Amino acid sequence: MKSIVFLLLLFITSVSFAQNNYIVKTEDGRKVLLKADYTWEYIDAMPKDAPKKDISEAISVKDDACKLGEGFEEPKLNNKIQSQLKKGRATIDDVKAKVAKDYNCSVEEVVLISASEQKSKGRYQFCANGKKVDYKRTGFTIIEAGKLF
């Protein structure tokens, strides 16, 4: 009887500790999702204490900021790398969605100008809302180049 109770308790505790993902808070109040494949990503991009800026003031739209010639085609990316990035939501479509959200425009208005990528990292230059912007990817984390957080 004791061995059955012991095995039952062992099974219950092992199931409770077998969870894949953990959500933790950083010192500045942001939430981070720690994944089982040793990657992480921010759940909320802005800390709670940080003042929120009006995005319309931050973006200055210039018509001549990024002129693309007639018949401009976006560069083709490596399909093998893109398929590997699909599990972590870091494909070029996901990066474009983040750029569109950050610059308050639609995904169709975001145009990839240049890209340099590997499996573990990548750098992208976009034309979003009439402005050239640089983004970088480290693992599955996508941030604007030049920003720490």
Backbone as CSV, one residue per row, in Angstrom:
resi,resn,N_x,N_y,N_z,CA_x,CA_y,CA_z,C_x,C_y,C_z
1,MET,0.819,-1.203,0.000,0.000,0.000,0.000,0.860,1.263,0.000
2,LYS,1.938,1.240,0.800,2.815,2.412,0.869,3.476,2.681,-0.486
3,SER,3.839,1.619,-1.182,4.503,1.816,-2.476,3.549,2.408,-3.513
4,ILE,2.272,2.057,-3.449,1.296,2.624,-4.389,1.109,4.112,-4.115
5,VAL,1.005,4.498,-2.857,0.859,5.909,-2.490,2.117,6.678,-2.889
6,PHE,3.284,6.085,-2.642,4.535,6.740,-3.015,4.618,6.948,-4.529
7,LEU,4.275,5.933,-5.304,4.300,6.064,-6.762,3.293,7.102,-7.254
8,LEU,2.133,7.150,-6.639,1.122,8.139,-7.009,1.612,9.560,-6.714
9,LEU,2.204,9.778,-5.550,2.760,11.089,-5.210,3.909,11.461,-6.153
10,LEU,4.759,10.510,-6.466,5.864,10.764,-7.389,5.341,11.159,-8.769
11,PHE,4.310,10.489,-9.241,3.728,10.799,-10.539,3.111,12.194,-10.544
12,ILE,2.381,12.551,-9.510,1.734,13.867,-9.434,2.767,14.982,-9.399
13,THR,3.819,14.828,-8.615,4.834,15.883,-8.550,5.627,15.989,-9.847
14,SER,5.906,14.851,-10.480,6.652,14.926,-11.735,5.830,15.593,-12.832
15,VAL,4.529,15.399,-12.845,3.669,16.049,-13.828,3.641,17.559,-13.588
16,SER,3.625,17.967,-12.323,3.569,19.404,-12.041,4.869,20.109,-12.402
17,PHE,5.999,19.398,-12.335,7.276,20.013,-12.682,7.638,19.843,-14.155
18,ALA,6.845,19.170,-14.924,7.155,18.904,-16.319,6.605,19.962,-17.264
19,GLN,6.294,21.133,-16.778,5.784,22.192,-17.633,6.913,22.720,-18.513
20,ASN,6.573,23.132,-19.730,7.591,23.546,-20.696,8.014,25.002,-20.549
21,ASN,7.073,25.905,-20.405,7.375,27.324,-20.452,7.184,27.960,-19.078
22,TYR,8.000,28.973,-18.812,7.899,29.717,-17.562,7.788,31.195,-17.892
23,ILE,6.997,31.897,-17.111,6.882,33.348,-17.243,7.512,33.955,-16.005
24,VAL,8.497,34.827,-16.214,9.180,35.484,-15.106,9.138,36.989,-15.323
25,LYS,9.337,37.736,-14.236,9.396,39.198,-14.310,10.834,39.651,-14.136
26,THR,11.216,40.654,-14.923,12.541,41.239,-14.770,12.498,42.289,-13.682
27,GLU,13.649,42.862,-13.382,13.721,43.870,-12.327,12.922,45.128,-12.670
28,ASP,12.811,45.448,-13.964,12.080,46.651,-14.350,10.600,46.385,-14.616
29,GLY,10.098,45.189,-14.318,8.672,44.920,-14.385,8.178,44.271,-15.655
30,ARG,9.056,44.011,-16.624,8.616,43.374,-17.858,8.501,41.872,-17.665
31,LYS,7.596,41.259,-18.404,7.407,39.818,-18.336,8.156,39.156,-19.476
32,VAL,8.833,38.048,-19.159,9.627,37.311,-20.131,9.136,35.868,-20.152
33,LEU,8.951,35.318,-21.350,8.557,33.926,-21.521,9.814,33.112,-21.775
34,LEU,10.144,32.197,-20.845,11.286,31.302,-20.996,10.778,29.997,-21.582
35,LYS,11.305,29.621,-22.730,10.809,28.446,-23.445,11.693,27.231,-23.158
36,ALA,11.161,26.051,-23.432,11.869,24.801,-23.173,13.073,24.617,-24.087
37,ASP,13.091,25.286,-25.261,14.215,25.147,-26.184,15.310,26.187,-25.918
38,TYR,15.357,26.714,-24.696,16.373,27.654,-24.221,16.351,28.984,-24.964
39,THR,15.190,29.393,-25.438,15.021,30.719,-26.017,14.066,31.493,-25.129
40,TRP,13.990,32.795,-25.339,13.106,33.641,-24.538,12.585,34.761,-25.401
41,GLU,11.504,35.401,-24.938,10.970,36.574,-25.615,10.167,37.389,-24.617
42,TYR,10.131,38.679,-24.869,9.335,39.555,-24.020,7.856,39.356,-24.321
43,ILE,7.060,39.276,-23.290,5.620,39.168,-23.477,5.027,40.554,-23.657
44,ASP,5.439,41.483,-22.818,5.017,42.868,-22.992,6.264,43.704,-23.269
45,ALA,6.217,44.476,-24.331,7.406,45.186,-24.797,7.768,46.376,-23.922
46,MET,6.799,47.040,-23.345,7.063,48.230,-22.536,6.952,47.885,-21.055
47,PRO,7.886,48.355,-20.217,7.703,48.168,-18.789,6.521,48.991,-18.296
48,LYS,5.903,48.551,-17.199,4.715,49.226,-16.701,4.996,50.655,-16.268
49,ASP,6.200,50.903,-15.741,6.529,52.229,-15.220,6.962,53.208,-16.301
50,ALA,7.285,52.714,-17.474,7.798,53.583,-18.531,6.677,54.449,-19.096
51,PRO,6.972,55.714,-19.353,5.945,56.574,-19.937,5.670,56.163,-21.371
52,LYS,4.417,56.157,-21.731,4.032,55.784,-23.091,4.060,57.026,-23.970
53,LYS,4.687,56.886,-25.121,4.821,57.999,-26.037,3.763,57.906,-27.116
54,ASP,3.353,59.045,-27.602,2.413,59.078,-28.710,3.189,58.774,-29.988
55,ILE,2.796,57.720,-30.663,3.550,57.264,-31.825,3.475,58.258,-32.987
56,SER,2.432,59.053,-33.051,2.324,60.013,-34.145,3.382,61.107,-34.030
57,GLU,3.826,61.425,-32.808,4.874,62.427,-32.635,6.250,61.836,-32.913
58,ALA,6.422,60.551,-32.646,7.727,59.923,-32.786,8.101,59.682,-34.245
59,ILE,7.125,59.537,-35.093,7.396,59.215,-36.489,7.191,60.459,-37.343
60,SER,8.228,60.835,-38.041,8.092,61.949,-38.975,8.102,61.362,-40.383
61,VAL,7.025,61.530,-41.074,6.875,60.928,-42.396,7.440,61.876,-43.443
62,LYS,8.380,61.379,-44.225,8.961,62.142,-45.323,8.757,61.341,-46.593
63,ASP,8.259,61.985,-47.613,7.993,61.289,-48.865,9.276,60.808,-49.535
64,ASP,10.362,61.554,-49.362,11.593,61.203,-50.058,12.552,60.413,-49.165
65,ALA,12.121,59.961,-48.006,13.014,59.271,-47.074,13.512,57.951,-47.651
66,CYS,12.643,57.190,-48.267,13.121,55.957,-48.901,12.411,55.798,-50.237
67,LYS,13.115,56.179,-51.257,12.571,56.064,-52.612,13.039,54.748,-53.202
68,LEU,12.090,53.993,-53.641,12.386,52.726,-54.301,12.040,52.879,-55.774
69,GLY,12.919,52.424,-56.610,12.702,52.559,-58.044,11.521,51.737,-58.529
70,GLU,11.066,52.050,-59.721,9.977,51.295,-60.324,10.423,49.849,-60.530
71,GLY,9.560,48.934,-60.242,9.869,47.523,-60.422,10.777,46.955,-59.340
72,PHE,10.890,47.642,-58.209,11.726,47.138,-57.120,11.122,45.845,-56.569
73,GLU,11.956,44.837,-56.414,11.514,43.569,-55.841,12.271,43.320,-54.545
74,GLU,11.555,42.814,-53.560,12.187,42.499,-52.288,13.187,41.361,-52.486
75,PRO,14.301,41.385,-51.746,15.261,40.290,-51.878,14.668,38.968,-51.397
76,LYS,15.061,37.889,-52.038,14.591,36.553,-51.660,15.427,36.056,-50.480
77,LEU,14.765,35.440,-49.507,15.448,34.920,-48.339,15.563,33.399,-48.433
78,ASN,16.462,32.845,-47.661,16.708,31.415,-47.654,15.500,30.681,-47.065
79,ASN,14.867,29.822,-47.848,13.671,29.101,-47.400,13.962,28.155,-46.249
80,LYS,15.159,27.575,-46.210,15.510,26.655,-45.130,15.576,27.393,-43.796
81,ILE,16.202,28.549,-43.786,16.277,29.347,-42.554,14.888,29.824,-42.148
82,GLN,14.095,30.263,-43.105,12.744,30.742,-42.794,11.875,29.634,-42.213
83,SER,12.019,28.409,-42.693,11.225,27.307,-42.144,11.669,26.964,-40.727
84,GLN,12.952,27.129,-40.421,13.435,26.893,-39.061,12.949,27.986,-38.118
85,LEU,12.792,29.204,-38.623,12.337,30.313,-37.788,10.832,30.291,-37.561
86,LYS,10.123,29.459,-38.301,8.666,29.414,-38.205,8.202,28.982,-36.821
87,LYS,8.916,28.068,-36.163,8.485,27.575,-34.856,8.596,28.642,-33.774
88,GLY,9.472,29.605,-33.950,9.643,30.657,-32.954,8.993,31.961,-33.319
89,ARG,8.124,31.951,-34.336,7.444,33.152,-34.798,8.445,34.272,-35.095
90,ALA,9.460,33.954,-35.898,10.469,34.946,-36.252,10.741,34.956,-37.749
91,THR,9.780,34.536,-38.555,9.961,34.578,-39.999,9.889,36.024,-40.477
92,ILE,10.153,36.235,-41.747,10.124,37.598,-42.286,8.727,38.193,-42.187
93,ASP,7.692,37.375,-42.282,6.327,37.882,-42.124,6.079,38.366,-40.698
94,ASP,6.648,37.667,-39.718,6.511,38.088,-38.329,7.290,39.378,-38.069
95,VAL,8.465,39.492,-38.692,9.261,40.715,-38.537,8.518,41.890,-39.164
96,LYS,7.936,41.675,-40.342,7.165,42.743,-40.994,5.961,43.156,-40.143
97,ALA,5.304,42.181,-39.515,4.166,42.506,-38.658,4.607,43.358,-37.474
98,LYS,5.781,43.067,-36.909,6.293,43.865,-35.794,6.639,45.279,-36.253
99,VAL,7.270,45.392,-37.425,7.613,46.715,-37.960,6.340,47.520,-38.217
100,ALA,5.329,46.876,-38.795,4.067,47.563,-39.072,3.410,48.028,-37.781
101,LYS,3.475,47.223,-36.756,2.898,47.607,-35.464,3.678,48.770,-34.845
102,ASP,5.024,48.701,-34.913,5.852,49.755,-34.329,5.697,51.087,-35.050
103,TYR,5.471,51.054,-36.368,5.396,52.282,-37.149,3.987,52.626,-37.610
104,ASN,2.997,51.974,-37.002,1.594,52.332,-37.192,1.202,52.354,-38.671
105,CYS,1.474,51.256,-39.346,1.084,51.123,-40.746,0.670,49.674,-40.993
106,SER,0.190,49.402,-42.186,-0.223,48.041,-42.496,0.994,47.217,-42.939
107,VAL,0.860,45.913,-42.889,1.952,45.012,-43.260,2.297,45.169,-44.740
108,GLU,1.299,45.471,-45.570,1.545,45.641,-47.002,2.404,46.873,-47.288
109,GLU,2.401,47.874,-46.407,3.190,49.084,-46.603,4.649,48.902,-46.199
110,VAL,4.982,47.808,-45.522,6.351,47.538,-45.094,7.060,46.781,-46.216
111,VAL,8.153,47.362,-46.724,8.896,46.774,-47.832,10.301,46.440,-47.359
112,LEU,10.719,45.207,-47.594,12.066,44.773,-47.252,13.041,45.307,-48.293
113,ILE,14.010,46.090,-47.844,15.006,46.664,-48.753,16.220,45.752,-48.857
114,SER,16.752,45.345,-47.700,17.897,44.443,-47.707,17.838,43.536,-46.488
115,ALA,18.503,42.400,-46.573,18.500,41.440,-45.473,19.799,40.666,-45.454
116,SER,20.253,40.373,-44.268,21.395,39.510,-44.052,21.027,38.620,-42.880
117,GLU,20.883,37.317,-43.129,20.432,36.469,-42.035,21.143,35.135,-42.001
118,GLN,21.226,34.644,-40.781,21.713,33.313,-40.499,20.669,32.672,-39.607
119,LYS,20.901,31.430,-39.219,19.925,30.753,-38.370,19.812,31.434,-37.012
120,SER,20.922,31.881,-36.452,20.909,32.435,-35.102,20.715,33.945,-35.048
121,LYS,20.941,34.646,-36.168,20.798,36.105,-36.137,20.485,36.627,-37.528
122,GLY,20.009,37.861,-37.568,19.694,38.470,-38.847,19.557,39.969,-38.722
123,ARG,19.828,40.693,-39.803,19.656,42.150,-39.851,18.813,42.464,-41.081
124,TYR,17.836,43.331,-40.882,16.897,43.658,-41.941,16.743,45.170,-42.038
125,GLN,16.605,45.663,-43.268,16.326,47.078,-43.487,15.002,47.165,-44.236
126,PHE,14.086,47.958,-43.681,12.750,48.091,-44.234,12.465,49.538,-44.586
127,CYS,11.490,49.720,-45.451,10.885,51.022,-45.691,9.480,50.921,-45.103
128,ALA,9.259,51.624,-44.007,7.973,51.565,-43.316,7.460,52.977,-43.116
129,ASN,6.284,53.228,-43.647,5.654,54.532,-43.474,6.531,55.649,-44.033
130,GLY,7.282,55.354,-45.111,8.116,56.360,-45.752,9.452,56.588,-45.081
131,LYS,9.848,55.738,-44.168,11.092,55.926,-43.430,11.895,54.631,-43.438
132,LYS,13.212,54.754,-43.611,14.077,53.581,-43.549,14.300,53.211,-42.086
133,VAL,14.090,51.938,-41.784,14.280,51.449,-40.417,15.086,50.160,-40.458
134,ASP,15.908,49.952,-39.446,16.723,48.756,-39.326,16.242,47.940,-38.144
135,TYR,16.109,46.645,-38.350,15.727,45.720,-37.286,16.738,44.593,-37.243
136,LYS,16.899,44.013,-36.063,17.792,42.870,-35.939,17.070,41.749,-35.204
137,ARG,17.501,40.546,-35.500,16.934,39.351,-34.871,18.074,38.559,-34.266
138,THR,17.917,38.223,-32.991,18.848,37.342,-32.309,18.032,36.158,-31.817
139,GLY,18.277,35.011,-32.386,17.423,33.859,-32.072,16.024,34.133,-32.600
140,PHE,15.050,34.147,-31.692,13.674,34.446,-32.075,13.242,35.826,-31.606
141,THR,14.155,36.609,-31.060,13.843,37.931,-30.543,14.087,38.971,-31.622
142,ILE,13.093,39.823,-31.848,13.167,40.829,-32.904,13.076,42.206,-32.255
143,ILE,14.101,43.056,-32.471,14.067,44.411,-31.955,14.629,45.362,-33.005
144,GLU,14.331,46.630,-32.808,14.864,47.644,-33.716,16.339,47.817,-33.440
145,ALA,17.155,47.910,-34.482,18.585,48.057,-34.330,18.896,49.366,-33.612
146,GLY,19.803,49.308,-32.671,20.171,50.503,-31.920,19.417,50.651,-30.603
147,LYS,18.427,49.832,-30.366,17.686,49.864,-29.111,18.122,48.690,-28.252
148,LEU,18.250,48.929,-26.959,18.614,47.841,-26.058,17.396,47.030,-25.667
149,PHE,16.299,47.712,-25.370,15.071,47.005,-24.946,13.881,47.547,-25.658
